[in-house]
Amino acid sequence: MRIIPRLDIKGSNLVKGIRLEGLRVLGKPFRFAEYYYKSGADELIYIDVVASLYGRNSLFDEIRQTARSLFIPLTVGGGLRTLEDIQNVLRAGADKACINTAGIRNPEFIRAASRKFGSSTIVVSIEVIKRDSGEYEAYTDNGRERTQLHPVSWAQRAEELGAGELLVTSIDKEGTGEGYDNNLIRSIAATVSIPTIACGGAGNLNHISDAVIEGKADAVSMASVLHYGYVTQFDSAADLDSEDDGAFLSGARQFTKVTPLTIDQIKNDLKAKNISCRI
């Protein structure tokens, strides 16, 4: 079981919101990534959250810095629309490219990318909202645009096109600390043979193990529980970088639905529940 911190990035800053909205600046991404690497993270995910909106990915400096210093797999997503875009992030040091919007608009892009770079390099991101009717729907553009695609059928199609892995995010749960949408994760994991990464909603240790046991996830990605866990190391907002939103971070320590966690705590809990992971 892989534990994968997710770092959403806007411009040069790590940001965090709730349901992919209301983004607040937390600090410089590399500072958090370095801590997670030293703490035992199995992989890292960098997502440029405004890249699709503006038609470009601007993470190259972050990718290079991370690849030079942190020796675990790095997945990069946001605004990857062409084979050249993927090649550029891989040359900068990424190990995998994460595709959402461009893949839905042109599914053959996934096939072409997997053939050129290998299926193990291509991760398809599926962002999902549960409609009032109870039906799930995949979204693009960081949760802004409807697609009328059911996430299960789209996951199956993505696998057929050559995707090597799926990153499944419940927008309804993301940033809330209410737990993963295990029904969504399980419905996808049960119908594909490629790994499914659960994302969106982790608020405590049980949520993470439940995503594995109930959701049948092959890996678990999280942000808030780790970001706030990192911040609790500081005695005051004055210890944070000048660009950090100190008031928000200090308040986040008392965010009742999120229990700040470390990767050691997560992995020790998984091990205690007989879930295999790298310690």
N, C-alpha and C positions, 0 to 999 in steps of 0.2 A: 504494500500500500504506500503510494507516494503522497507526501505532504507538499503542496505547491503554493507558496505565497503568490498572490496576485497584486500587482502594482499598476493601478490606473494612473496614467500620466497625461497632463495637459500642459503644453509648453515644456518648461523645464522642471515642473513640480509634480510631486506625488499628490494626488487628490483622492478624496473619498466622499461619497454621497450616500443617499438612500434611494433605492430603486433607480439608480443611475442618474439621479437628479440632485440639485442642491449641492454641487461639488464644493468642497472646502479644501484649501491647501494644507497639507500636512508637513511638507518639507521636501528635501532633495531625495529623489528616488534611490540613488546609490547608497546613501547612508542607511536606509532601511534594508536594501538588498544585501549589503555587506553583513549586516547584523544577522539576517536570516540565513545567509550562507554559513556563517560561523556557528550558528545555532543548530545546523543540521538539516536545513531544507533540502529536499531531493531535487527540486527544479524551481525555476522562477518563471512567471508570466508577466510580460510588460504589454500593456494595451494603451495605445494612443487613443484617448476617448473622443477626440474631436477630429481625428484624421479623415474619416469618411465624410464628415460634414464639409471639411475644407479641401478634400481631394489630395491629401498628402500625408505621409508618415514622417514625423520629425524626430524620431528617437535615435538617430544614428550615433550621436555623441554618447548617449546613455548606453547604447548597445556596446560600443567600443570600450568604454570604461569598465563595464561589467564583465565583458568577455576577457579583458586583460587581467582581471583580478579575482574573479569568482569562477571556480571550476566545477560548475554543475550545469545541466542543460538549461538553456534560455529560450523560451518561446516568445515571439514578438508578433503583435497584431495591431490592426488599425490602419485603414487606408491602403491596404495592399491590393492593387487592382490589375497589375500586369506581372508577367513572368520576370520582367526587369526589376520591378519593385521587390519581389521575393529574393531575387539574386542579390540585390543591394543589401537587404537586411542580413542575409546569410554571410555575405562578404564582410559585413561590419562585425560579425561574431555571433549572430543568432544561430541556434541549432534547429529551430523549427519556426515555421511561419503559420500564423493563425488567420484564417479567412472567414469572413461572414458576408458582408454586404455584396462584395464582388462575386462571390460564389453563388449567391441566390439570383443575382441579376444575370449571371452567365454561368450556369452550372458546368459547362465544358471547360471553364477556367480551372476548376478543381482537377479535372482529368489531365489537362495539359500540365499543370503544376506537379501533380504526382508522378507523371511520366518523366518530366525533366529532372526533378529534384529527389524523387523517391517518396513513396507513401509515408514512410516514417517521419518525413520532414513536414508533412502537411496536416495541420490541425484545423478542423472546421468548427467554428464557434456557432452555437445555436442559442440565441437569446429568446426567451419565451415569456409571454404574458398569458394568464388564464382569463379568458373572457367571462362576461357575466353569465353566459350560457353554460359555463363549466368546461368549455372546450379550450384547448391550448392552441396558441398561434405563435409562429416564429416571427421575430422582428429583425429589422436591420438598422443601420446607422445608430448604433449604441442605444437601441430601444426606442427609436423615434418613429420608425416607419413600419406599417403593417405589410405582411406579405401574402396573407391568406393561405399560407403553408402550414400543415400540421407538423409539429416537430418530429414526431415518430417517422412519418413517411419521408420527411426531409433527411433525417438521420440515415435511413436506409439508402436513400438515393446518394447521399454524400459518400457512404461506404462503397457503393457500386462505382462511383466516379473515381475512387482511389484514395480517399482520405484515410489517414493512418490513425487518427484519434479524434474524439469529439469533446469539446468543452461546452457543457450544458449549463446555462445560467438562467435561473428563475428571476426575472426582473421584479416580480411581486415580492420576492423574499430578500433580494439583494440589499445588504446594508441594514436590514431590520433587526438582526439578531434573533429571529423567530425560528430558525432552523431551515434546513434545505427542503425543497419540494421533492420528497423521496418518491412520491407517486410518479412524478415526471421523470426523475432520474431512472427509476426502475423500468418504466415503460420503454425507455430508449435502450437502456443496457440489455434488456431481455431480447431485443430484436436485432441487435448488431453484434458482430464478432470482434470489432475493434474496441480499444479501451474507451471508456466513458469517464470524463472528469466531472465531478459534481462541483457546482459553484453557485454561491449566492445564498446567504442566510445564516451562516454559522454564528452562534452566539455563546456556545459552551461546549464542553467536551462531549456530552452525550449527542449533541447535534452531529458532530463529526463522525463518531462511531456509528450512529444511526444511518448516515449516508452510505456507509459501507455495508452494514448488516441489512438494513431495510431497503435502501436505495440500490444496492448491488453495484455501487460505483467502484471503478478500478483505481481511481485516484481522487483526492479531495483538494480543492483549492479554496482559499479563504483570504480575507483582507482585514476586516475590522478587528477581529479578535487578536490578530497578530500586531496590527498597527498600534492598537491601544495598549497591548502588552508591552510593546517596545517603549512607548511613551511613559509607562509607569516607572521606568528606570530613572526618570528625571525628577528632581525634587521640586522644581517650579518651572513655570513657563520661561523664566529667564535662562534656563539651561538649554533651551531649544535654539535652533538657528533663527536668524533675524527674519527669514522668509516664512517660518512656520506660523500657523495660526494658533498661537499659544493659548488663547482663551478657549477656542474650540477643543483643543487637545486636552486641556485641563478639565474641561467639562465632560469630555468623553470618558474620563476615568470613572465617572459616576453614571454613565449610560447604563440604565438598569437591565437592559436586555442583552448586553454584551459583557461577558466575563473575559477580561484581558488574559490571554494565554501566551505561553511560550511553546516553541516547537518540541522541546523536551517534554513538557507536560502532555502535549497531544500524543506524542509517540509512546510515552510510558502508559498512558491510558489505553491506547490501542493494544499495546502488548499485553496489558492486564486482562483485556477482553479477548485474548487469543487471536488478534489480528496482526499478521506478520508485517513488519516494517523495518526500515533501516535505522538502527539505533546508533 
